[in-house]
């Protein structure tokens, strides 16, 4: 039982004999991961910062579909390669050069771990009657334990959360509609380009932030599963789950105002009822956050191992090493959560948009290379060899990545920096669109002239099983 439940793989290739599952597993995982309180808060931000209900909902939907499509294209790489997402970045940036976006990815995981733990800690604190601080610590420890066990339990948790959280959101939606005049809210529509684009940016950044780890959760699927099936099940689960949660957030923010802002978790639970119902809803909030925070912890662990192995040249990881990496993510995220729990809402919006600046160029480069340049075929052994086909550092890709970052700055709007082209656009932040288009075109033009075409043990052939057993 232990051998099948506790995961042994980390950044090494998953052999065909260990592949299992169906593409539908991506739907349940990403539906469960998005039916949760932080997605509710993300949707609410579109109204909190000045948008109306109608155009906020439309903007969020467009962002969820567009960002979700990019994220799902990354997911489709998993069954084909049998590798974690960020290992694939070595084909674009080099075995060691991939550490540049990886460091930012690790920062993202710590940030999302912290933001999720703040809200989940409130729920756990209420359930255990111990307070927010104790709730944060308890929740963080449980998250780390599940992440250590690994892939199978993560998917089982996603299946459970997709059912329980969906039922809870149906109930909460009914309760909410008893308190609001929906027709009045829908009539109050006043289009503002800047607010519409803010809503798009919030939901697109939510989806794009999954990109650096989404293939981690599809890499065990049999390679016979089509990329199209993986793409559509991932997109539908993530887009439906997030739009559902964000729609609830928009309606709550539009009707509750300061009551919701003062205590997001408390207001949502109070909407549902008291007594046993309240306890159940606190449990649902903790369960939803556990699902996504486990993904963040597991993804952070994978990214840290990928970064270290690029310099140490080892693929496999001992169980003790696995626990140590996950503990580092947990400790860092918990510390940030405890320090920032009193200023969560304002900080979270800027954190989302800040992350978007760094991950859209990475997504653009990765997808152009995989689908257009390499044609879904990589030299897998070379991804672990700094002297191999992809080299240690690919400076052309790193330069394109830097240009992609800089190109966004004139269009970026955050609390700590506003670009010079934001005001001429009516305050709209379109930096994420620039961050996708500019590096995609530049990388495509450069890579066509000198593509690193695969040979030898390519994806599409049976992958070799790693022979080294040293701990990273």
Residue, then its C-alpha position, 0 to 999 in steps of 0.5 A: x500500500x505504501x509503495x503505491x500511495x507514497x510517490x517515489x518520482x520527482x523530476x525524473x521521467x515517469x516510465x510507461x509502466x507507472x502511467x495511469x488515469x484518464x484525462x477526466x482526472x484533470x477536470x476534477x483536479x482543476x475544478x476542485x482547485x478553483x472552487x475555493x475562497x481565494x478565487x472568490x476574493x479574486x472575483x470580488x476585487x473586480x468590483x472592489x476596485x470600481x467595476x460593475x457587475x455585468x462588465x466585471x463578469x464578462x471581463x473575468x470570463x474572457x480572462x479565464x478562457x484566454x488564460x485557461x487556454x494558455x494554461x491547458x496547452x501546458x497541461x497537454x505536454x504532461x502525457x507526451x513527455x512524462x516530465x514536470x513542467x519546469x524541467x521542460x524550460x531547460x529546452x528553451x533556457x538551458x539546463x542551468x539557465x532555466x533557474x532564472x524563471x524557476x526562482x520567480x516560480x518558487x517566489x510565486x508558490x510561496x506567495x500563493x501558499x501564504x495568501x491561501x493559508x491566511x484565508x484557510x487559517x481563518x476557517x481552521x481557527x474557527x473550526x478548532x476554536x484556536x484563532x487565526x494564528x493557530x489555524x494558519x500553522x495547523x493548515x500549513x502542516x496538513x498541507x505539507x503532509x499531503x504534499x509529501x505523500x504526492x501525486x495519487x493523494x493530490x488527485x484523490x483530494x481534487x476529486x473529493x473537493x470537486x464534489x463537496x465544494x460544488x455542492x457547497x457553492x450551489x447552496x451558497x449561491x441559492x442563499x445569496x440569491x435570496x438576499x440580492x435583487x439580481x435584476x437590479x444588479x444586472x441593470x446597473x451596467x456602465x462600461x469602463x475599459x480600464x475596469x473591464x481590462x482589470x477584470x480580465x487581468x485578474x482572471x487571466x493572471x489567476x489562470x496563467x499562474x498555474x502554467x509553471x506547474x500544470x503538467x506536473x499533474x498530467x505527467x502520469x497519464x498514459x502517453x496514449x491519451x491525446x493532447x486534445x483531451x488533456x487540453x479540453x478537460x483541463x481548460x473546462x475544469x479550471x475555467x468553470x471552477x474559477x468563473x463559478x467562484x469569481x461570479x460568486x465573489x462579484x455578487x457578494x462584493x456588489x451587495x455586501x460591501x464593507x461587510x465582506x471586505x472586513x472578513x471575507x471568510x466570516x461573511x461567506x460562512x454567515x451567508x450560509x447559516x449558523x451551527x452545524x451548517x457554519x461548521x460545514x462551510x468552514x470545513x469546505x473553505x479549508x478543504x478548497x484551500x487545502x487542494x490548491x495549497x497542496x498544488x502550490x507546495x508540491x509545485x514549489x518542491x518540484x521547482x526547487x529540485x529542478x533548480x538544484x539538479x541543474x547544477x548538481x546533475x542528479x535526478x532522483x530524490x530520497x524521501x527525506x530530501x523530499x520532506x526537507x524541500x517541502x518543509x522549506x516551502x511550508x516554513x517560508x509560506x507560513x512566515x509570510x502568511x503570519x506577517x501579512x494576514x492583516x493586509x491581505x486584500x489590498x496586497x493580493x491584487x498587486x501580487x497577482x498582477x505582479x506575478x503576471x508580469x513575470x510568467x506571461x513571457x515564460x509561457x509564451x517562450x515555452x509554448x512557442x518552442x514546444x508546439x511550433x519549433x520542436x513540434x512536441x519532441x524533446x531530447x529528454x536525456x539532454x534536458x539533464x545534461x548541461x553539456x548536451x544539446x540544450x547546453x547550460x545557458x541559452x542566452x538567446x532565450x534569456x534575452x527574449x525573456x528579459x525583453x518580454x519583461x521590459x516590454x510590459x513595463x510601460x503598460x503595467x499598473x500596480x500600487x508601487x509602479x504605473x507605466x507611462x502608457x497606462x493613463x493614455x489607455x484610460x488606466x487599463x493594464x494590458x501588460x499581460x497581452x504585451x507579455x505574451x505577444x512580444x516574446x512569442x514573436x521574438x522567440x519564434x523568429x530567433x529559434x527558427x534560425x537555430x532550433x535545437x531539434x531533438x534526437x535519440x530518446x525523444x518524447x514519443x518513444x519509451x523513456x529511459x528509466x533514470x539509473x542514478x539513485x543519489x539524493x538531490 
